[in-house]
Amino acid sequence: MTEFSTRAVHAGQEPDAGTGAVIPPIHVTSTYAQDGIGNMRAGYEYSRGGNPTRDGLQTLLADLDGGVAAYSFASGLAAEDALLRAYLEPGARVVMGNDVYGGTHRLVNRVHVPWGVQLVVVDMSDVDAVRGALEGCSREDGAVGGDPRRTRSWKIADIAGLAELGHAGGALLVVDNTFASPYLQQPLSLGADAVVYSTTKYLGGHSDVVGGAVVLADEALAEAVAFLQFGAGAISSPFDAFLTTRGIKTLAVRMERHSANAQAVAESLVGAPGVERVFYPGLADHPGHEVAAKQMRSFGGMLSLSLSGGAAAAKRFAESTEVFTLAESLGGVESLIGYPSEMTHASVRGTELEVPDDIVRLSVGIEDAGDLVADLRQALTR
Ligand SMILES: Cc1ncc(COP(=O)(O)O)c(C=O)c1O
């Protein structure tokens, strides 16, 4: 099994040994019978510590990103929290991209900073700013995190360049690869130390499960995250792990369609009446186009646009679509439209992560591209 699409269907998903069931059963048990005290039949003792359905998903996730191990959690933020607490100690510094998911900023700013961590926010596509933010870091106290796809303007960060810079500055590079998914982009192969996901999005793919994951390149860090998964207990449930595994089987085909549809939508919006700018890295004039083309298989399903009528027009547009559903989140088969400054990024209003109020965000689904373009056109005329 060498190619991604094959591994996405089979890794960690052997038919059930006992019955031959092609789809391994969902192990909805909290505990496991012991044949004598401490004599476990298959190594499983209690489901917070280990569960075959969760293990199947974790094997699959580690395989797809080329990591030494992966751990799945109850949400993307639980995964980020476990990774950061596994690595950081009070006094450590987190250098964060200035347009990460608002909840990631809130997690570090309101949970880890009060615990003694320093937070420095920079533009991850500005090499000098990142170098400056790393000054004085040592291997013990650095971490760089960034989602290379950003809601505000979709600046693209060069992962290989950041890894080099981070490692030279004594930092660990963590990439939130949620928007790209492992099908479009493989941060560990570009030098990142860890990848985090909200599996709620493209990996689950159907807007029916909340979850998160961490994939690691290093055994020691993997052990520390494994301990926190068990010790703090923010595990994914067997049913959530099953739904995520089922979603991943079609990840490759879905991502191809998301990218193709988003490209068609982006091109249709350029120059459309009422549209000021379209931010999509698949457009040749996007400032991050070349870096994205170098490190991604295609450009993904997320894009933003600004409206020339400002906030009022942006809100009216977001409330006027019929195929695109007005909702938080992204990455499902259905197209969603959002108004970040009052929805996904409301928690960062008034900070340097604030999203301008003329911006509308689209999560382009796998519906018919012509229907999507027509829907946006009719909403623009309103
Ligand atoms: C890029 C990104 N990372 C992390 C998260 C957090 O994930 P979750 O909502 O599963 O906790 C989100 C949620 O929207 C996200 O968009």
PDBQT file of the ligand as one rigid body, heavy atoms in Angstrom, charges set to zero:
ROOT
HETATM    1  C1  LIG A 401      -8.379  25.680  11.492  1.00  0.00    +0.000 C 
HETATM    2  C2  LIG A 401      -9.065  25.181  12.729  1.00  0.00    +0.000 A 
HETATM    3  N1  LIG A 401      -8.325  24.618  13.700  1.00  0.00    +0.000 NA
HETATM    4  C3  LIG A 401      -8.886  24.159  14.835  1.00  0.00    +0.000 A 
HETATM    5  C4  LIG A 401     -10.244  24.262  15.064  1.00  0.00    +0.000 A 
HETATM    6  C5  LIG A 401     -10.841  23.763  16.354  1.00  0.00    +0.000 C 
HETATM    7  O1  LIG A 401     -11.471  22.543  16.152  1.00  0.00    +0.000 OA
HETATM    8  P1  LIG A 401     -12.764  22.022  16.962  1.00  0.00    +0.000 P 
HETATM    9  O2  LIG A 401     -13.886  22.958  16.666  1.00  0.00    +0.000 OA
HETATM   10  O3  LIG A 401     -12.952  20.632  16.433  1.00  0.00    +0.000 OA
HETATM   11  O4  LIG A 401     -12.380  22.049  18.413  1.00  0.00    +0.000 OA
HETATM   12  C6  LIG A 401     -11.063  24.830  14.076  1.00  0.00    +0.000 A 
HETATM   13  C7  LIG A 401     -12.525  24.953  14.292  1.00  0.00    +0.000 C 
HETATM   14  O5  LIG A 401     -13.226  25.646  13.578  1.00  0.00    +0.000 OA
HETATM   15  C8  LIG A 401     -10.449  25.306  12.888  1.00  0.00    +0.000 A 
HETATM   16  O6  LIG A 401     -11.188  25.868  11.913  1.00  0.00    +0.000 OA
ENDROOT
TORSDOF 0
